[in-house]
Amino acid sequence: MQGIIGKKVGMTSIFDEQGRQVPVTVLECGPCMVLQHKTIARDGYEAVQLAFEDCREQRMNKPELGVFKKAGLAPKRRRFEMKLEAGDSPKPGDLITVSMFEKVAFVDVSAYSKGKGFQGVVRRHGMRGGPITHGGHSKRRIGSIGCRELPGRIHKNKRMPGQMGNTRITQQNLQIVKVMPEDNVLLVRGAVAGSAGGIVLVRKSVKKGAKE
């Protein structure tokens, strides 16, 4: 299995074997239930659909609920697809736990960053702004954005005020500090995007997957 669904619990710090303080992010990973195994013959690609976090039937619509009833499984709130590794043959109802990372050194974590709402260019892009004193009237504005000559229009991807945050972020090669299968907990070094309680996808890092 390439990865697992989890939830960000928060941040703390632990001490390593040398007595150094290490900042870590606590991730509650799984247990995830295999909902579907998609094959090349039937679906055109190879993948597995995982389900995470218990949910009442009243909270789901009929199409979503029908998928779980067809598989004969209890409804779950979150569903994501993961790539399979060579030799994997999961079946509906199998449980995927955090123990899959016991021989892994680095992971990639995907999550949605905290939403900051509508922000100006000073906070959103770190622009300088206009002069604060000596009669300046453009203190936190963007300034000129157009062209007097050709092409005579605003270029695409111009940095402008707008929605800040609430975007999908993938942080690569985060070091695994500790795996705690008894508590379904994974400790990774440093910070992870998003707020406490947010859903994260944890995958084995492509470049630094296994310990040597």
Beta strands, then each sheet from edge to edge (+ up, - down):
strand 1: 3-15
strand 2: 21-29
strand 3: 32-38
strand 4: 47-54
strand 5: 76-82
strand 6: 95-96
strand 7: 106-112
strand 8: 117-119
strand 9: 162-164
strand 10: 168-180
strand 11: 185-189
strand 12: 199-204
sheet 1: 1+ 2- 11+ 10- 7+ 12- 1+
sheet 2: 5+ 4- 3+ 6-
sheet 3: 8+ 9-
end
